[in-house]
Amino acid sequence: MTARASTAPAAAPQAGVPQGTASHGTTPNAEATGRRIEDVLDRLAQRGDREAGAAAEELVSVLMDFYGAGLARIMHHVGTGDDGPRPALLRDELVTSLLVLHDLHPEDTAARIGRALDSVRRQHAAEVAEFDADTGVLRLRAGDSGGCGCPSTADQAHQAVEAAVACYAPEVNSVQWETAGTPEPALLQISRRPPTGAGAP
C-alpha cells in the first residue's frame, strides 16, 4: 500500500456505500479499503484535473486527522487496565488496524504478531521463528493443527495466518515459512549371519 493509500482506513465505516467490502455485509478491511480509496484517487488523477485530485487527497487527510483524534480520545477514556473494554478492543482486527494506522496502539510489534497468531491458532497453528524489525521480514514455523497435510490445505493455512498478521502488524513486509523437517528414524540393521563365538561349530 502506498503512502497515499495508507490514509484510507480512516474513511472506511460508511453506510450505504455502493461498492467495497462494507456493501456486501462484511466487516471493512483496512487493506481492501486502502486499495479502494487509492483506486478512486487514481481515477481522479487520470481525468487530468489536478485541482480535484489534490482536493480529494486533502479531504482524506482531514478525515484521517479527525478520526485519529477521536480514536486517541477513546483510548484515553478506556484506560490502561485489564478490565473494561480495552482488552476486547485490542483483540479486534479492525480496531487494531486503525490504532496502528494512527500510531495509537499500546502494544509493540511482537505482541501484536502474537495476537495475530492467537486469533487463528485453533484452525491454523503457527509459531514465530524470527522477526527482523529492520527489514520487516517475519519467519514463521507451522504447527500441528490436525490438518491432512496436503499442499492445498497448507497454502490455505498460510494465507489465513498471513492475513491475520497483516491486520494486527502491518509493519511486517513479508512472511517466510520454515520448512518443517521430520527427523528420519534410525536405521536398524538386522543381520542374517549365523552367530559366531563359543556356540559355533
Long-range contacts (C-beta under 8 A, 24 or more apart in sequence): 1-31, 1-34, 1-35, 1-38, 2-38, 4-38, 4-41, 4-57, 5-34, 5-35, 5-37, 5-38, 5-41, 6-34, 6-101, 7-37, 7-60, 7-61, 7-63, 7-64, 8-33, 8-34, 8-35, 8-36, 8-37, 8-38, 8-60, 9-33, 9-34, 9-97, 9-98, 9-101, 10-60, 10-63, 10-64, 10-66, 10-67, 10-68, 10-98, 10-101, 10-102, 11-37, 11-60, 11-63, 11-64, 11-67, 27-93, 27-94, 28-94, 29-94, 29-167, 30-94, 30-97, 30-98, 30-101, 30-167, 30-170, 31-166, 31-167, 31-170, 64-102, 67-98, 67-102, 68-102, 68-104, 71-98, 71-99, 71-102, 71-104, 72-102, 72-104, 75-99, 75-104, 75-106, 80-106, 90-115, 91-115, 91-119, 93-119, 93-164, 93-167, 93-168, 94-167, 96-167, 96-168, 97-167, 97-168, 97-170, 100-168, 100-169, 100-170, 100-171, 101-170, 109-133, 109-169, 109-171, 109-172, 112-168, 112-169, 113-138, 113-165, 113-168, 113-169, 113-172, 115-168, 116-161, 116-164, 116-165, 116-167, 116-168, 116-169, 117-161, 117-164, 117-165, 119-164, 119-168, 120-160, 120-161, 120-164, 123-157, 123-160, 124-157, 124-158, 124-160, 124-161, 126-157, 126-161, 129-178, 131-172, 135-173, 136-171, 136-172, 136-173, 136-174, 137-172, 137-173, 137-174, 137-175, 137-176, 138-165, 138-169, 138-172, 138-174, 138-175, 138-176, 139-175, 139-176, 139-177, 139-178, 140-175, 140-176, 140-177, 140-178, 141-177, 141-178, 141-180, 142-177, 142-178, 142-180
